[in-house]
Amino acid sequence: MGEQDPGGGRKAAEAAKRASGGAAAGGRKAAAAAGAGAAEKAAPAKKKAAPAKSPAAKKTAVKKTAGAKTAAKKTATTKAATKKAGATNVSTKKAIRKKPVAVPEKGTADVKGASGVKTVSAKPPATESRTALVRRARRINRELAEVFPYAHPELDFDNPFQLVVATVLSAQTTDLRVNQTTPALFAKYPTPEDLAAANPEEVEEILRPTGFFRAKTKSVMGLSKALVENYGGEVPGRLEELVKLPGVGRKTAFVVLGNAFGRPGITVDTHFQRLVRRWQWTEQTDPDKIEAEIGALFPKSDWTDLSHHVIWHGRRICHARKPACGACPIAPLCPAYGEGETDPEKAKKLLKYEKGGFPGQRLNPPQSYLDAGGKPAPPLGAG
């Protein structure tokens, strides 16, 4: 057999090493190539997923959305507040505005035909003009003239002397009580001369039912004496002369002038004062100032009848403490409607004299009063 060459073995080992190194390099290249291919394939996936926002972008988007919603809410809240404020203003205006009051329609003379109702303002405008006041006042007087066409002085008298004496006696008492007292007085002392010469004690006894009989005796005897001494036993027909008589003031003088002499005058008694203030014709409380202000609202020719209408309404319907508003024929014109009873049925029970089916104040009333259903008053002691 032949001998082995040692150099040939080393060469073979180096060749094998180079072969394995090349294979490893090829493997690394192949792996690199494979990695590159995988990267290229993954790239489109990343591009497709690009719309998905990063966490920071998401937070920004959420903040913007929240801001927009907050702004929208603020706008809506502002609008709601504006609407609410508007509604509040409207409701406030409605609350301030007087609520309409249902009042009876214009009544008839017997105040029993007020069946319907109509809605009117309870009070005239606060800025009622002078012209509007005059119109309203005169309309009230016309309405009352229809309700009380038979209105007259509620003192029984046959002549001016009897009227002036009866009017003086009516202070602090009712006309009814005076009418029940004067028949005995005038039967015994029919003239100023007779009364001036009377025994004061006898006169006092007759006048006792009227109250304040001593003072009244002094007044009627004093005025009788003045008539005899200064006017020949006749009652003067002038205001300036009447007010000089004992116990005679402007109210008494106008009663006498208007009803005994036919000369217009306004009688400002307690009923007249109450009603003209209740109707807001005047705010005055002094009788002379009331007379002047009311006189300026009406023609002079209306003064006497106006006095009767107002006084009659005050005695029968528009009472001081409990006015019968529900049976009032001038309720639509009255600023004070509602101060009294507004229920029609209950209000009717508050009516007095002929309006309530009761006797009047005069023992000898005029025929027009009797024709309207009025009843004479009973004599003293009869009821």
C-alpha positions as CSV (number, residue, x, y, z in Angstrom):
1,M,0.0,0.0,0.0
2,G,1.3,3.6,-0.6
3,E,1.9,6.4,2.1
4,Q,-0.9,9.3,2.9
5,D,0.1,13.0,2.3
6,P,-0.3,15.1,5.6
7,G,-0.8,18.4,3.6
8,G,-3.8,17.0,1.7
9,G,-5.7,16.5,5.0
10,R,-5.3,20.1,6.0
11,K,-6.5,21.3,2.6
12,A,-9.6,19.2,2.9
13,A,-10.4,20.6,6.4
14,E,-10.0,24.2,5.2
15,A,-12.3,23.4,2.2
16,A,-14.9,22.0,4.5
17,K,-14.7,25.1,6.8
18,R,-15.1,27.4,3.8
19,A,-18.0,25.4,2.6
20,S,-19.8,25.7,6.0
21,G,-19.0,29.4,6.3
22,G,-20.5,30.0,2.9
23,A,-23.5,28.1,3.9
24,A,-23.9,30.2,7.0
25,A,-23.4,33.4,5.0
26,G,-26.0,32.2,2.5
27,G,-28.3,31.5,5.4
28,R,-27.8,34.9,6.8
29,K,-28.5,36.5,3.5
30,A,-31.6,34.3,3.0
31,A,-32.8,35.3,6.5
32,A,-32.1,38.9,5.7
33,A,-34.0,38.6,2.5
34,A,-36.8,36.9,4.2
35,G,-36.9,39.6,6.8
36,A,-37.0,42.3,4.2
37,G,-39.8,40.6,2.4
38,A,-41.8,40.2,5.6
39,A,-41.2,43.9,6.3
40,E,-42.4,44.9,2.9
41,K,-45.6,42.8,3.4
42,A,-46.1,44.3,6.9
43,A,-45.8,47.9,5.5
44,P,-49.2,48.0,3.8
45,A,-50.8,46.7,6.9
46,K,-49.3,49.6,8.8
47,K,-50.5,52.0,6.2
48,K,-54.0,50.6,6.4
49,A,-54.0,50.9,10.2
50,A,-52.8,54.5,9.9
51,P,-56.3,56.0,10.5
52,A,-56.4,54.6,14.0
53,K,-55.3,57.6,16.1
54,S,-52.6,57.5,18.7
55,P,-53.6,58.0,22.4
56,A,-52.5,61.6,22.3
57,A,-54.6,62.3,19.2
58,K,-57.5,60.6,20.9
59,K,-57.2,62.8,24.0
60,T,-57.1,65.9,21.8
61,A,-60.2,64.8,19.8
62,V,-62.1,64.0,23.1
63,K,-61.2,67.5,24.4
64,K,-62.5,69.2,21.3
65,T,-65.7,67.1,21.3
66,A,-66.2,67.9,25.0
67,G,-65.6,71.6,24.3
68,A,-68.1,71.6,21.5
69,K,-70.7,69.9,23.7
70,T,-70.0,72.3,26.5
71,A,-70.5,75.3,24.2
72,A,-73.7,73.7,22.9
73,K,-74.9,73.2,26.4
74,K,-74.1,76.8,27.4
75,T,-76.0,78.1,24.3
76,A,-78.9,75.9,25.2
77,T,-78.8,77.1,28.8
78,T,-78.6,80.7,27.7
79,K,-81.6,80.3,25.4
80,A,-83.6,78.5,28.1
81,A,-82.7,81.2,30.6
82,T,-83.8,83.9,28.2
83,K,-87.0,82.2,27.5
84,K,-87.5,81.7,31.3
85,A,-86.8,85.3,31.9
86,G,-89.2,86.3,29.2
87,A,-91.8,84.0,30.7
88,T,-91.1,85.4,34.1
89,N,-91.5,89.0,32.9
90,V,-94.8,88.1,31.2
91,S,-96.0,86.3,34.3
92,T,-94.9,89.3,36.4
93,K,-96.8,91.7,34.1
94,K,-99.8,89.4,34.3
95,A,-99.5,89.3,38.1
96,I,-99.2,93.1,38.3
97,R,-102.1,93.6,35.9
98,K,-105.4,93.7,37.7
99,K,-107.4,90.6,37.4
100,P,-110.7,91.2,35.7
101,V,-113.7,91.1,38.1
102,A,-117.1,89.8,37.1
103,V,-119.7,92.4,37.9
104,P,-123.5,92.6,37.3
105,E,-124.9,94.1,34.2
106,K,-126.7,97.4,34.5
107,G,-129.7,96.9,36.8
108,T,-133.2,98.1,36.5
109,A,-135.0,100.5,38.9
110,D,-135.9,97.7,41.2
111,V,-132.3,96.3,41.3
112,K,-133.7,92.8,40.6
113,G,-132.8,92.5,36.9
114,A,-129.1,92.1,37.3
115,S,-128.9,88.5,36.1
116,G,-126.0,88.6,33.6
117,V,-122.4,89.4,34.3
118,K,-119.7,91.0,32.3
119,T,-116.0,91.3,32.8
120,V,-114.6,94.7,33.5
121,S,-111.7,96.3,35.2
122,A,-112.3,96.7,38.9
123,K,-110.7,100.1,38.9
124,P,-110.5,102.9,36.3
125,P,-107.0,103.7,34.9
126,A,-104.7,105.3,37.5
127,T,-104.1,108.0,34.9
128,E,-107.8,108.8,34.3
129,S,-108.0,112.1,32.5
130,R,-110.2,114.9,33.6
131,T,-112.4,114.4,30.7
132,A,-112.8,110.7,31.4
133,L,-113.6,111.5,35.1
134,V,-116.3,113.9,34.1
135,R,-117.8,111.4,31.6
136,R,-117.8,108.6,34.2
137,A,-119.3,110.8,36.9
138,R,-122.1,112.0,34.7
139,R,-122.8,108.5,33.5
140,I,-123.1,107.3,37.1
141,N,-125.6,110.0,37.8
142,R,-127.6,109.1,34.7
143,E,-127.7,105.4,35.7
144,L,-128.8,106.3,39.2
145,A,-131.5,108.6,37.8
146,E,-133.0,105.5,36.1
147,V,-132.7,103.4,39.3
148,F,-134.2,106.2,41.5
149,P,-136.6,108.2,39.3
150,Y,-138.6,109.0,42.3
151,A,-135.7,110.3,44.5
152,H,-136.8,113.1,46.7
153,P,-135.8,114.7,50.1
154,E,-136.6,112.1,52.7
155,L,-138.0,114.7,55.2
156,D,-141.7,115.3,55.5
157,F,-142.5,119.0,55.0
158,D,-145.2,121.3,53.7
159,N,-143.3,124.6,53.6
160,P,-139.8,126.1,53.8
161,F,-140.1,126.6,57.6
162,Q,-140.9,123.0,58.3
163,L,-138.1,121.9,56.0
164,V,-135.4,124.1,57.6
165,V,-136.5,122.9,61.1
166,A,-136.6,119.2,60.1
167,T,-133.2,119.5,58.5
168,V,-131.7,121.0,61.6
169,L,-133.2,118.2,63.7
170,S,-131.8,115.5,61.3
171,A,-128.3,116.0,62.6
172,Q,-127.0,112.8,64.3
173,T,-130.2,110.9,63.7
174,T,-132.2,109.4,60.9
175,D,-134.7,111.1,58.7
176,L,-137.2,108.5,59.8
177,R,-136.8,109.5,63.4
178,V,-137.3,113.2,62.5
179,N,-140.4,112.4,60.4
180,Q,-141.9,110.5,63.3
181,T,-141.2,113.5,65.6
182,T,-142.1,116.6,63.6
183,P,-145.9,115.9,63.3
184,A,-146.3,116.6,67.0
185,L,-143.9,119.6,66.9
186,F,-145.6,121.3,64.0
187,A,-149.1,120.5,65.3
188,K,-148.3,122.5,68.4
189,Y,-146.0,125.1,66.9
190,P,-147.0,125.6,63.2
191,T,-145.3,128.9,62.6
192,P,-141.9,130.6,63.4
193,E,-143.8,132.9,65.8
194,D,-145.3,130.0,67.7
195,L,-142.0,128.1,68.1
196,A,-140.1,131.3,69.0
197,A,-142.5,131.9,71.9
198,A,-142.7,128.2,73.1
199,N,-141.7,126.8,76.5
200,P,-138.2,125.3,76.0
201,E,-139.0,122.4,78.3
202,E,-142.0,121.4,76.3
203,V,-140.1,121.6,73.1
204,E,-137.3,119.5,74.6
205,E,-139.8,116.8,75.6
206,I,-141.1,116.6,72.0
207,L,-137.7,116.5,70.5
208,R,-136.2,113.9,72.9
209,P,-136.5,111.0,70.4
210,T,-134.2,112.7,68.0
211,G,-131.2,112.8,70.4
212,F,-129.3,115.9,71.5
213,F,-132.7,117.4,72.2
214,R,-131.5,120.3,74.4
215,A,-129.1,121.6,71.8
216,K,-131.7,121.1,69.0
217,T,-134.3,122.9,71.0
218,K,-132.0,125.8,71.3
219,S,-131.3,125.8,67.6
220,V,-134.9,125.6,66.3
221,M,-136.2,128.2,68.7
222,G,-133.3,130.4,67.9
223,L,-133.8,130.2,64.2
224,S,-137.5,130.8,64.6
225,K,-136.8,133.9,66.6
226,A,-134.3,135.1,63.9
227,L,-136.9,134.5,61.2
228,V,-139.5,136.6,63.1
229,E,-137.1,139.4,63.9
230,N,-135.1,139.6,60.7
231,Y,-137.2,138.2,57.9
232,G,-140.8,138.8,58.9
233,G,-141.4,135.2,59.8
234,E,-140.3,134.0,56.3
235,V,-137.5,131.7,55.4
236,P,-135.0,133.6,53.2
237,G,-134.2,132.1,49.8
238,R,-130.5,133.1,49.7
239,L,-127.5,131.0,50.9
240,E,-125.8,134.0,52.5
241,E,-128.9,134.7,54.7
242,L,-129.7,131.1,55.5
243,V,-126.3,130.3,56.9
244,K,-126.7,133.1,59.4
245,L,-129.6,131.3,61.1
246,P,-128.8,129.3,64.3
247,G,-128.0,125.7,63.5
248,V,-128.0,126.2,59.7
249,G,-124.8,125.4,57.8
250,R,-124.2,125.0,54.1
251,K,-125.6,121.5,53.9
252,T,-128.9,122.5,55.5
253,A,-129.0,125.7,53.4
254,F,-128.7,123.7,50.2
255,V,-131.4,121.2,51.2
256,V,-133.7,124.2,51.8
257,L,-132.7,126.0,48.6
258,G,-132.9,123.0,46.4
259,N,-136.1,121.5,47.7
260,A,-138.1,124.5,48.9
261,F,-137.0,127.1,46.4
262,G,-135.9,125.1,43.4
263,R,-132.4,126.6,43.5
264,P,-129.6,124.2,42.7
265,G,-127.4,123.1,45.5
266,I,-125.2,120.1,46.5
267,T,-126.0,118.4,49.8
268,V,-122.8,117.0,51.3
269,D,-124.0,114.7,54.0
270,T,-122.3,111.6,55.3
271,H,-123.6,109.4,52.5
272,F,-122.6,111.8,49.8
273,Q,-119.1,112.2,51.2
274,R,-118.5,108.4,51.4
275,L,-119.7,107.6,47.9
276,V,-117.9,110.4,46.0
277,R,-114.7,109.3,47.6
278,R,-115.5,105.6,47.0
279,W,-116.1,106.4,43.3
280,Q,-112.8,108.4,43.2
281,W,-114.6,111.6,42.2
282,T,-112.5,113.4,44.8
283,E,-110.0,112.8,47.5
284,Q,-111.1,115.7,49.7
285,T,-112.5,115.2,53.2
286,D,-113.7,118.8,53.9
287,P,-117.4,119.2,53.0
288,D,-116.8,122.6,51.4
289,K,-114.0,121.3,49.3
290,I,-116.0,118.3,48.3
291,E,-118.9,120.5,47.3
292,A,-116.6,122.6,45.1
293,E,-114.9,119.7,43.4
294,I,-118.1,117.7,42.7
295,G,-119.9,120.9,41.6
296,A,-117.3,121.4,38.9
297,L,-118.0,117.9,37.4
298,F,-121.7,118.6,36.7
299,P,-123.9,121.4,35.3
300,K,-125.4,123.5,38.1
301,S,-128.9,122.4,37.0
302,D,-128.0,118.8,38.0
303,W,-126.8,119.6,41.5
304,T,-130.0,119.0,43.5
305,D,-131.1,115.8,41.8
306,L,-127.4,114.5,41.9
307,S,-127.5,114.9,45.7
308,H,-130.7,112.9,45.9
309,H,-129.4,110.1,43.7
310,V,-126.1,109.8,45.6
311,I,-127.7,109.9,49.0
312,W,-130.4,107.4,48.0
313,H,-127.9,105.0,46.6
314,G,-125.8,105.3,49.8
315,R,-128.8,104.5,52.0
316,R,-130.2,101.6,50.0
317,I,-127.3,99.8,48.3
318,C,-123.8,101.3,48.8
319,H,-123.7,101.0,52.6
320,A,-120.7,102.2,54.7
321,R,-119.7,98.8,56.2
322,K,-121.3,96.2,53.9
323,P,-122.1,97.6,50.4
324,A,-124.3,95.3,48.3
325,C,-121.9,95.2,45.3
326,G,-123.6,92.2,43.8
327,A,-126.8,94.1,43.4
328,C,-125.4,97.4,42.4
329,P,-126.6,98.9,39.1
330,I,-123.4,100.9,38.6
331,A,-120.9,98.2,39.5
332,P,-119.2,98.4,36.0
333,L,-118.4,102.0,36.7
334,C,-117.3,101.7,40.3
335,P,-113.6,101.7,41.3
336,A,-114.5,100.1,44.6
337,Y,-116.5,97.1,43.3
338,G,-115.6,94.1,45.4
339,E,-115.4,95.9,48.8
340,G,-118.7,94.5,49.7
341,E,-120.8,91.4,49.0
342,T,-120.5,90.4,45.3
343,D,-122.7,87.4,45.3
344,P,-126.0,88.6,43.8
345,E,-128.3,86.6,46.0
346,K,-126.5,87.5,49.2
347,A,-126.2,91.1,48.1
348,K,-130.0,91.4,47.6
349,K,-130.5,90.6,51.3
350,L,-128.5,93.8,52.1
351,L,-130.8,96.1,50.3
352,K,-132.8,98.6,52.3
353,Y,-136.1,100.4,52.2
354,E,-138.1,100.0,48.9
355,K,-135.2,98.1,47.3
356,G,-135.4,95.4,50.0
357,G,-139.2,95.5,50.2
358,F,-139.2,97.6,53.4
359,P,-141.0,100.8,54.4
360,G,-139.3,104.1,53.5
361,Q,-138.4,107.0,55.8
362,R,-141.3,109.3,55.1
363,L,-144.7,109.0,56.6
364,N,-146.1,111.0,53.7
365,P,-144.0,110.2,50.6
366,P,-144.8,111.5,47.2
367,Q,-147.1,109.5,44.9
368,S,-144.3,108.6,42.5
369,Y,-142.6,106.8,45.3
370,L,-145.7,104.8,46.2
371,D,-146.3,104.0,42.5
372,A,-142.8,102.5,42.3
373,G,-143.7,100.1,45.2
374,G,-142.5,102.2,48.1
375,K,-144.2,102.0,51.4
376,P,-144.8,104.8,53.9
377,A,-142.9,104.8,57.2
378,P,-144.9,103.9,60.3
379,P,-145.6,106.7,62.8
380,L,-143.7,107.0,66.1
381,G,-144.3,104.0,68.4
382,A,-146.1,102.0,65.7
383,G,-143.1,99.8,64.9
